Amino acid sequence: MIYQYTLRAICYLYIALLKTASKLRKRKRERRAKLEILITGTFYSDNWIITHLKPLAMSDEVARVRMVSIQDVPPMEKVEGIYPPRSLIKLVGGVPARWLYFVWMGFKTKPDIMGGFHLLINGLLAILCAKILGIESLYICGGGPREVEGGGIETESKIFNRLNEPDEKIEKYLLTAVDACDLVIVMGTGASKYFSSKGVEARIEIVPGGFDSDKYKPAALNKEYDLILVGRLSKVKRVEILLQAIANLHKDHINVTAVIVGDGPDASILKEMAQSLGILQSVHFAGWQNNVHEWMAKSRIFALTSESEGLSQALIQGMMSGLPAVVTDIGDLSDLVKDGANGYLIEDLDPEKFSQAYGKLLRDDKLYETMSDRAFRDTQKYSYSRVAQQWDEILITQQK
């Protein structure tokens, strides 16, 4: 309880600072003709950060995006990686050094926009610093409502996930911070509806990211794998459901093969489970890969068994590659997957329902081809160029 009350007090002080800064800075500084954007966050793969930063940097309204990071930022036009000094990292640790350097760079360079991927802590820093500097703030909500719900207890933030129980007061403070942000980017309609239902009046736009349509496209290759799952191997992804569904199909003499692209804390447990189910020879654990498009090209069906999800980037990539999707009916996945048209939505985490959906697609070539074509057509709006145009509209409107 002491930790919980301490965290409440810190959040209270944060909101007090935010309100004070708002009163002192009633007028925002005028923008440059072409925007300078300073942003920070943690990313687990090059593909993830490229998905978000490349189309933003491609916008005609943007001069440059600077990303403060402790990981190497992949090369992109108009994107510059900014790294905290090694001495600072050695003194306070990697993530705190990134936060401190982000704040320092904000005050030093005075960009037009300061932004953070995920609210805790990146978004909170961006919102407060932008308010103090009289510039615009940007919060990219990659994790959906759980970044705020219960005070962030379900997030990967080592500060907020230490709460023993959901905290409504901390949740309220976090919602107040979001409401103070100038532009909130969410991945799908679920997060947008959540914030609106909680009284957040900040501008909210849905931009799940942009993808390379030259890479993610249907490929005329012999398919090595019937199913592909891409994601971090953690509890929330419920990958064991996929393994159980494959085992069910094998019992029905349908010899399904699958590739699991990703790594995480549950990797060894899942491999042991595949062994115990007798399907290890049919499931390839590929680990983390930066060439996800090549794995998509070798697969037939995109599988996702998560119990919590926004609008999955991997889902978009798979469907752009012409893969019908079989996914849990949660979060924002129904924004893209239309049941019976370009894939199947499974209402609960029942392995038997997943295996039935896989079986339908694998046994009926005509059905598969129809859904594959529809999956491809329904995802063309997520190409780099289309999302860059969306950013143009958002940033132009933001000036008015």
PyMOL commands that set and color helices and strands:
alter all, ss='L'
color gray80, all
select helices_A, chain A and resi 2-24+46-58+86-92+94-109+119-133+144-147+149-151+168-179+189-197+235-237+239-251+267-277+280-282+292-297+313-320+333-335+351-363+365-378+380-382+384-399
alter helices_A, ss='H'
color red, helices_A
select strands_A, chain A and resi 35-40+62-68+79-82+113-117+136-141+183-186+203-206+225-230+258-261+283-287+299-304+325-328+343-346
alter strands_A, ss='S'
color yellow, strands_A
deselect
rebuild
show_as cartoon
